[in-house]
Structures are given as structure tokens and as C-alpha cells.
Amino acid sequence: MKTKHQSYQLFLEVNKDLSIFIGALGFVQIPAGSYVYTGSARRNIDERIKRHLNNNKKLHWHIDYLLTNPHVHISTILKSELEECALNQQVEGIIITDRFGAGDCIKNCKSHLKKISGY
């Protein structure tokens, strides 16, 4: 039986302090360090992840703006059967930017991007 993944985590390395425009969030300060972004896809999670790996895309989600920056690299990708917010709430880290990736969050997550090192 095939496992149905509901959500995923992108482990990111930000190599230098950034001031970056992120859509409706405006300009955001992202300090250098390691981060985890938790996301989901209603269908075809592998296509969503493939999209994240491609730098030539229309900027739609908050994470798109961050991932197209040359100082940001995905180090690891994990898929999970957990619902997106439940997975996000398991991550210990600090929130740098409120509402990042959590604009439609129904579990009151302040952000789906957390800094996990260097704080």
C-alpha cells in the first residue's frame, strides 16, 4: 500500500542576512541560519516539491520569494503523513516573520517558517 503524504518540510540554509520582499508581507528581515518551512499540497505533493526546487517560476507563495534568493538553499526535504499544522507545531524554533506560509492556517500557527539554529 502506498503511503499518502499530506505535508512536507524544507530544511533551508540561509547563508547571509537578508532583507527580502515577500509578496503581501512586504520587506522582511531574514537572519542567516538554518530554517524549516512546513507546507502541504492537496494533491501531488511531489510536483509541489519539484516546483520549490525550480528557481524559474511565478512567485506565488511566500516560500517562492525566499527560495529564489541565491543565498537560500534547500538542504533536506522530508514528507509526512501528518497534517501541515500538526507537523509545523512539532518544530522547535523561533518565528522570524509572522504569517509566513500561514495565511490560510486554521490552527493558529503564527508562521510555517521557523529558525532552528543560531538564535
Buried (B, 14 or more C-beta within 10 A) or exposed (E): EEEEBBBBBBBBBBEEEBEBEBEEBEEBEBBBBBBBBBBBBEEEBEEBBEBBEEEEEEBEBBBBBBBBBEBBEBEEEEBBEBBBBBBBBEBEBEBBBEBBBBEEBEEEBBBBBBBBEEE
